[in-house]
Amino acid sequence: MKISRILFIVMALLSFNLHFAQESEEDDKLSLDEGPISSQFEYISKKSGNYRADGVRYEVVKEFNLGKLRQNVLDSINAFNKKVNELNGTIAGHVETIESLNKKLEETTNNLSSVTEEKDSMSFLGILVAKSTYNFILWTIIAGLLLFLLFFIYKFRNSNILTQEAKSTLAEVETEYEDHRRRALEREQKISRQLQDEINKHKKSK
């Protein structure tokens, strides 16, 4: 019975010491010289004393610690403001960069549109026209020239046929003329012979 009580007391003491050691270690980590503002407020809270008056609990804080905390808060606010200014400057720089990039992108887009328009267009008589329109004009000209060529060939063949017919007709006329001239000559010769014969007969009859 006594041994059990002694063991309980020893365990309680060890537990208390361990808890006290942990709190002491945590208190050692808290400081006004380092750490976030929240831990510094916790440090002030742990280092402050308290008393009651008229049923109200008051915390007593050392003036030095309060001044130190105040300075730390002001330093943190200044650092925060400085960081905000730096971030605002960075944002302004990024905005300027974005505007510059947007301007370059717009110029590039316009140049690309111009290049695409030139690529999709052809120069015809010094005027840029769409490829489809250029192809239509070109093929229309080619078709017109082809029709003109076919018409010229047709007219040439007709003229050649007419020329051949004219030559053939001329040859026939020349042949008929020669036949007529030959027959006329034969008739003339025949008539001359007959006339000569009549003359001879007339002379003999005298």
Steps between C-alpha positions, in 0.01 A plus 500: 500500500774744595706389201210570266451846650872572469497391135196721429670798658819438303306468172310820574821685572661372181196598296496847657871544438464386140210741442691781670808423290295512180346834600846632590632386165209669320557815706865492402401495133278806539682833467455863405819486291385240246200312377165623366294772670252238625773321697622834637148578626495155659835579662357826640196311627713238677740755647228730624369492854137532599292619783135551578331819601130542545448154355685591177819320396785722376819400321814686601751536215852635530534835331824389332335190355201705384731754331700220344183334371374834370826558311489145363143556382598827334802333340277219373251754363781692328642179360153404386448841336841475337411155372166634374679784319746252349213278390315802358816595310533144377134498398542833322805359320304191404210715380740707288658182366158355421396820321824492301447134415139570400620781275762274342238226466266743325781610265591136434134418434470791257822397325379141484169618354689705239728207413201265482315748276805532274541122499137448406513776236666544162609815321299563185582816305655640818188428706481239776208267438394180672647180362155374409428820303847486340447137398157585359643788294794288383288204395251736333784650294633152415151382402453813285835447326416134445161590347672762282755238390225250417311771308821591312563134415139464385524810282839388365364157407197657336725739310725212399200297382371800303848554356522136393153520349595820321819338367305196389238719329776703338666185375168380357442838337850498354442148368168602345665813360776294344245258357295790366808672358611175341156438348481860386840466340397178332181662371700799383745273322211299351327817382830627356546176309143509374546863396821410323332213329219729379757750378683224314173374351408847390837549331470168317154583381631814331 
